[in-house]
Amino acid sequence: MNSEFVLTLSCPERPGILHAVTSFLLGHGCDITEHQQFDDTEHGSVFLRTSFSAPTDGVTLDGLRDEFAPVAAGFGMEWQLRDAAVKPRVLVMVSKFDHCLADLLYRWRSDALDAEIVLVVSNHPDLEPLAAAEGVPFQHVPVTAATKPEAEALLLDLVEEHRIDLVVLARYMQVLSDDLCKQLEGRAINIHHSFLPSFAGAKPYHQAHRRGVKLVGATAHYVTADLDEGPIIEQEIIRVDHRAGPERLVTVGRDAERLALARAVNWHCQGRILLHGNRTVVFS
Ligand SMILES: Nc1nc2c(c(=O)[nH]1)N[C@@H](CN(C=O)c1ccc(C(=O)N[C@@H](CCC(=O)O)C(=O)O)cc1)CN2
C-alpha cells in the first residue's frame, strides 16, 4: 500500500528544475501519478504541481520534507509538500444567505468535498439549524462596528483552537479588517456574487440589472484587505435576458456562486492553486 503526496512549488526559471524534482522522487522510490507545470516566460517564473505515490516503508512526509529542503533551497523554491489523504480543516463563515453553506455541507456529507468542515461561524443565529442538521458545530459571533475587533479576535482564536487550514466566506457579509486579512493571507476564500471586476461591492445583481447585462456570474477569490480585489481562483457565468429582473438575477446567480465556490474550495484543498502576485495559477 503506497502513500499519496502532492508537491507544489514556484521558483525563478532556469534549467534543471524538473530534473531535480524527478530525480529526487525517483531516488526515494516514488512514482509520479500526475504532473502539471506552467512557465511564465514574461516574469521568468516556473509553477509546478506533482502528485506521486511513495512506498510506505521508510518514506514519511517529514522525511521527504527534510530531504527536499536543500534541493528546494538550491533553486530558490517556494514549496509545499502535503499528504493527499489528509483533508484540510475548513471553517465556513456565513451571514443569512444559506445557498453556498447548504451546497458545501451537502458536498461534504456526500464525500464530494476534499475537506473536513469542522465549524460554521456566523454574525447571525439564523443558519444554526442548517449546520446542526449536518452535525457541524455552529458559533454565533455578532459583529457591529464597535465589536468588530473582539469578534475578529474570537475568530482567530477559533481558527487556532480548531487547527483550521482554510476559512471560507460563503456569503459572509462583513468586511474583514486589514489585520485579519493579513493573518489569513492565502487561506481565506470568498465568493463574490458578480463576474468581477464588474459590479464589485454591494448589490451586484441590481447593478447588473441596471446595466442590462446578458451574462451574470460569480467569482471565488482569495480574501485581501482591498474589498473584492483578491486573486481570482474561479468564475462562473449564466446567460440571462431582458425578462430577468433583479430578483431573477439573484436566483440564477446562486447556481453560479455555488459552483464557483465549490470548485475553488476543492482546488485549494487538493493543492491545485499557486499564488502568482495578485493572480493565481490553477492546475485544475
Ligand atoms: N477584507 C475583505 N473582507 C471581505 C471581502 C473581501 O474581499 N475583503 N469580501 C466580502 C464579501 N462581499 C462581497 O463579496 C461583501 C460583503 C459585505 C460588504 C459590505 O459592504 N458590508 C457592510 C455591512 C453589510 C451588512 O451588515 O449586511 C459592511 O461591512 O459595512 C461588501 C462586500 C466579505 N468580507
The ligand as a MOL file (V3000), in Angstrom:
LIG
                    3D

  0  0  0     0  0            999 V3000
M  V30 BEGIN CTAB
M  V30 COUNTS 34 36 0 0 0
M  V30 BEGIN ATOM
M  V30 1 N -11.3870 42.3450 3.5820 0
M  V30 2 C -12.3880 41.7450 2.8880 0
M  V30 3 N -13.4850 41.3590 3.5280 0
M  V30 4 C -14.4770 40.7470 2.8340 0
M  V30 5 C -14.3760 40.5610 1.4380 0
M  V30 6 C -13.1570 40.9580 0.7940 0
M  V30 7 O -12.9940 40.7990 -0.4340 0
M  V30 8 N -12.1960 41.5330 1.5570 0
M  V30 9 N -15.4330 40.0530 0.7280 0
M  V30 10 C -16.7020 40.1470 1.4380 0
M  V30 11 C -17.8990 39.6580 0.7440 0
M  V30 12 N -18.5190 40.7360 -0.0040 0
M  V30 13 C -18.5510 40.6280 -1.3200 0
M  V30 14 O -18.2120 39.6000 -1.8820 0
M  V30 15 C -19.0180 41.8850 0.6790 0
M  V30 16 C -19.5900 41.7430 1.9000 0
M  V30 17 C -20.0620 42.8670 2.5970 0
M  V30 18 C -19.9440 44.1100 2.0730 0
M  V30 19 C -20.4030 45.2790 2.8630 0
M  V30 20 O -20.3690 46.3860 2.4090 0
M  V30 21 N -20.8130 45.0050 4.1530 0
M  V30 22 C -21.2270 46.0640 5.0630 0
M  V30 23 C -22.2140 45.5090 6.0770 0
M  V30 24 C -23.3530 44.8180 5.4190 0
M  V30 25 C -24.2720 44.1330 6.4350 0
M  V30 26 O -24.0980 44.3040 7.6390 0
M  V30 27 O -25.1290 43.4310 5.9390 0
M  V30 28 C -20.0370 46.4510 5.9090 0
M  V30 29 O -19.2430 45.5570 6.2380 0
M  V30 30 O -20.0100 47.6270 6.3070 0
M  V30 31 C -19.3340 44.2450 0.8320 0
M  V30 32 C -18.8750 43.1320 0.1220 0
M  V30 33 C -16.5870 39.5690 2.8170 0
M  V30 34 N -15.5880 40.3270 3.5110 0
M  V30 END ATOM
M  V30 BEGIN BOND
M  V30 1 1 1 2
M  V30 2 2 2 3
M  V30 3 1 2 8
M  V30 4 1 3 4
M  V30 5 2 4 5
M  V30 6 1 4 34
M  V30 7 1 5 6
M  V30 8 1 5 9
M  V30 9 2 6 7
M  V30 10 1 6 8
M  V30 11 1 9 10
M  V30 12 1 10 11
M  V30 13 1 10 33
M  V30 14 1 11 12
M  V30 15 1 12 13
M  V30 16 1 12 15
M  V30 17 2 13 14
M  V30 18 1 15 16
M  V30 19 2 15 32
M  V30 20 2 16 17
M  V30 21 1 17 18
M  V30 22 1 18 19
M  V30 23 2 18 31
M  V30 24 2 19 20
M  V30 25 1 19 21
M  V30 26 1 21 22
M  V30 27 1 22 23
M  V30 28 1 22 28
M  V30 29 1 23 24
M  V30 30 1 24 25
M  V30 31 2 25 26
M  V30 32 1 25 27
M  V30 33 2 28 29
M  V30 34 1 28 30
M  V30 35 1 31 32
M  V30 36 1 33 34
M  V30 END BOND
M  V30 END CTAB
M  END
